[in-house]
Amino acid sequence: MSLDQRNDDQPIRSGEPPVVAGPSEDPSRFPQGDEFEEAPFSKWILPVSLFVATIFTTLWAGAYQVYNGPIRGPVNLLLEQPEILWSGIPFAATLLTILVTHEFGHYALSRIHGAPASLPLFIPGPPYFIGTFGAIIRLRGPIVNRRALFDIGVAGPLAGFIAAVVALVIGLNLSTVVDRTATHGLQLGEPILLQFIAWLVVGSIPPEADIVLHPIGFAAWFGLFVTSLNLIPIGQLDGGHVAYALWGKRQRTMAFIMVPILIVLGYVGWPGWWLWAVMSGLWGLGHPPVHDIHVPLGRERVIVGWIALAVFVLTFAPVPFSFH
């Protein structure tokens, strides 16, 4: 999620301080609501067009995942069998439900706190994996205090997490247990939460067996993966917002600790963590300052913050992808 805290249409860049209200400042002096009214194209036409395109690409990706015929590329498959697109509905509907829930968690809380936000901008992707690069929301007004920063930052991951857990239970009920020697190709990592829910739903399985996820289950797995990525306590990620709201400047120390951890994980596990380490440096490890950082969040928000940290630990997979 992009927290655009300036009064224009450009996504925020790391290192640019946000416009926020200090303890002695009156938040009502900031422009609100319609004063940040967007042009019709950016307000409705662009978000809706991108969402429709993402529906198509995720349907396409879901159909390609379940295709079991002669080897061919996704473009040739769609041209030769356009009706196969409908077989991607279980995956696409589940994934988009999780992503929409995540983004509208941010959107709803930004509106509640008087920070005008764009509709989610979904980014369609190629159909070779999941068909999307996710979504962003642009804030067109200032976040006026520390509590608003926390609420907006934490709402998306927790909302998406709940949707992903529900989908995972459904998906595991529809999944198949097979002999591990019969599986090949991409293997998905198993975060702690997935192992626990699989044990509850499927039961204990022998070491020589494996679970082949139903498309709903795969979409749910990816929802958990996205949740863990967003909760990394770095810069402009959701986890960075939450950590800064909770612990102030100590968030930067947490970010400096996370980067070498990602580098080590890239060496011993999934090389993709190296890309995340580099991107973290480009985004900026620290969080832009908030003038009223010393205003207490309150007991309830602190508890929610620790819940978010627990969600990060439970959904994090050190080796999310491998090949067998």
N, C-alpha and C positions, 0 to 999 in steps of 0.2 A: 504494500500500500504506500502511495506517495502522500505525504502530508504537506500539501502546498499551503504554506502559511503566509503567502504574499497576496497582493490584490491584482493578480494577473492570471493568465492561463498557462504559465510555464511550470513544469514540474520542479519541485524543490531540489536543489543540489546540496550534497553534503558540505558542511562547513558554513552554510549561510544561516545566520541566526534568525530564529522566528520572531515575529512580532507578537509579543505577549503582554499581558497586563501585570504590572508589579503589585505588591501588596497595597500600595497607597493609590493605585490607579483605579478609575471607575470604568469597568468593562463596558458600560453603556455608551462610552464615547467612541467605541469602535463601530464601524459600519456593520449593519446587520441585514439579514434577509435579502429583500429585493434590491438593496444597494449593490449587491454582487450578482445581479441577474445576468445570466449568460445569453449569448445569441442563440437563436433556435437551432442552428447547425450543431454547435458544441453541446447544447443542452439536451437535445433529443435525437437529432438525425444521426450524428456520429455514434453515440452509445448504442442506439438500437441497431444500426447497420452492423457494427462490430459484433454485437451479441448474436444477430442472425447468422453472420459469417461463422462465428464460433460454434453455434449449434450445428452447422453443416460440417465443419472440420472435425468436431468431436464425434458426430455420427459416423463420419467416414473412418476415423481412427478406430472406433468401436467395432465397425463392420469388418475392418481389416484384421483386427485381433482375433475374431471368431471364425474367419474364413479358413476352411480346411481343405481346399481344392488344390489343383496344380499350382506350383509356385509362379507368382506373377506380382508385379508391382501394384501399389494401390491405385495409380492412375489407370492402368490397363484394366484392373478389376472393376473400377467404377464405370468405365466406358463400355465394358462388355456385359456387366451385370448391374445396371443402376439400381435395380430393385433390392440389391443386397444392402443398400444403405440403411434400410429399416432394421436390420439385425443389430445395428449399433445403438439402438434406443436404450437398452438397459444400462450400458456403460455411460453414454452421453448424458442421459437424464440424471443419473446418480452423480456424476462428476460435476455437472453444472449446478445441481441442487446444492452441493457442498460449497462450491465456489461462490455462488450467489448468496448463500447464507452468510459466509465469511464477509463478503464485501458489504452486504446490507447491515451487518453488525456494526461496521465502521460508519456507514452512512447514517444509520438511525441515531447513533450516539453523537455524531457531529451535528446533526440537526437539533438534537435535544440541547446541546451546549451552545447553540447559536453560531456554529462555524459552518457557513454555507459550503456545501460539497457538491461536486459533480456526480452524476450517476456513474456506476462502475463502467470502466472502459475495458472490455474484454479483448484479449489479443489472440486472434486465431493463429494456429500453427499447422505445420505439415502433418499428414495423417499417419506418419510412421510410428508414433508412440501414443500420445494422448490427444493430439489435435489442438492444443492450446498452450500459450505461454502464461496463462493466468489473467489477472486483471489488476487495475489500479484505480484509485479514487483520488481526485484532486480537490484539496480544500482551497476555497477561494477567499477565505477570511482568516483572521487570527484565531489561534487557540488561546483563550484568555487566561487560563490558569493551569496549575499542575494537575488538579483533579480531572479537568477536561482532557488533558493529554493522556492521563492514565486510562480513563474510560474509553476514549476513542481507540487507543492503541490495543487494549485488551479485548474489546468487544468482538472484533473480527475473528481472532484465533479461537476464542472459546465457543462462539456460535458455530463456526465451521467444524470444530472438534466434536461438538454434540451431534451434528448432522452426520459426520463421518463414522462415529461410533454406532449410531443407529443403522447406517448403511452396511457397516461391517458385520453386524449381527445377522442381517438379512442375507448378505452375500455369502457368509460362511455356511449358513443353512442350505444354500443352493450349490455349494462347492463340492468337489469330489476328492476323496482320498485315494491315491494311487501308489503303486510301487515306485520308489524313488528312481529305480533304474529305467523306468519308462518315461521319465521327464528329462527334457533337455532344453537348452537355450537360456533365456533370461530367468534368473532366480532373484526373488525379492527378499530384502532383509526383513527380519522379524523383531520389531521393537517389543519392549516388555509388555505393553498393553495388548498388542496383537497376540502374543503367545498366551496371555491370560484369557482373552476372550475366545480364542480358538479352543482352549482347554475346556471352557464352559460350554461352548456350542457343539464342538465336534467330539470332545473327549480326548483321552490320551491316545496317541498314535505311536506305533513302533518306530524306532530309528530308521528303519529301511523304507518307511512310507513318507509321503509328502502330500500336501494339500494343493490341488490345482484350483485356483480361485475362479469363481464365477465372475463375469464382467462387472457385476455390482460390487463384488468383493474387491476386485482390482481397483475400481474407482474409489472405494472407501480407503484402501491401502494408500493410494496416492493422496487422498485428502489428509490422512494422518501425516504423511511425509511433508506435504505443504505446510501443515500446522507446525511441525518441528522446525522447518526452515525459517518460517516467519518469526518464531519465538527465540531464535538465536539473538543474544543481547548485544547486537552491534548496530550502531548508527541509526539509520532511518528504517530499519526493520521494525516490525511490531514489537519484538522483544527488546529492541533498543529503547523505544518509547516507554514501555512498561518499566524496564530497569532504571531508566533515568528518573521517571516519576517516583519510583520507590526509593532509590538510593543516591540520586543526584550524581555528582561527579565520579562516584565510585563505579558507575556504569562503564566509564572509559577503561578502568582497570580490568573489569570483567571482559571487555572486548579484547584487550591486549592479551588476556589469558586464552581466549577462545581461538585466536588466529593460529598460534603454534599448535594447538590441539587439532585444528582442521588440517594443518600441514602434515602432522604425524598420521592422522587418519587417512589422508590421501596416499601416504606412503605404504601403510600396512593394509589398507582396505580399498576404498573407492577413490580413484584419482580425481573424480569430480569435486572433492573437497578442496583441492588446490585452486580450482576456479573460484570457489566461494571465498577462499582466503584472499585471492587477488582482488575480487570484486569488493570485498569488505574494506580493503585498503583504499580503493578508488572512491567508495561511498563516504569514507571517513569513519573511523572507529568510534569516535565520541559522538555525543548528541548535542545539537545546538542548545545554548543555555535558555533556561526559563527563569524569569526574574523573581517569581514567587515560589521558588523551589522549596523554601523552608516552611511553607504553609502545610500543615499536616494533612495527610490523605484521609485519616480516619481508620478505625479498626477494621471496618468491613472491607475497604479497598485493599488494605494490607493483606487480609486473608485471601481475597481474590487474587492478589499478586502472587502469593505463595502457591495457590492452586494453579496459576498459569505456569509457574516454574515446574511444578510437578507434572503438568501436561507435557512440557518440553522434554523432561527426562523420560516419561513413559512412551512418548511417540518417536524419540530419536533412535534412528538405526545407524550405527557406525558404518556398516557396509550395506547401503540400501539396494545396490545392484551388483550382481555378479553373474557369471555365465558358467553353465554346467554342461 
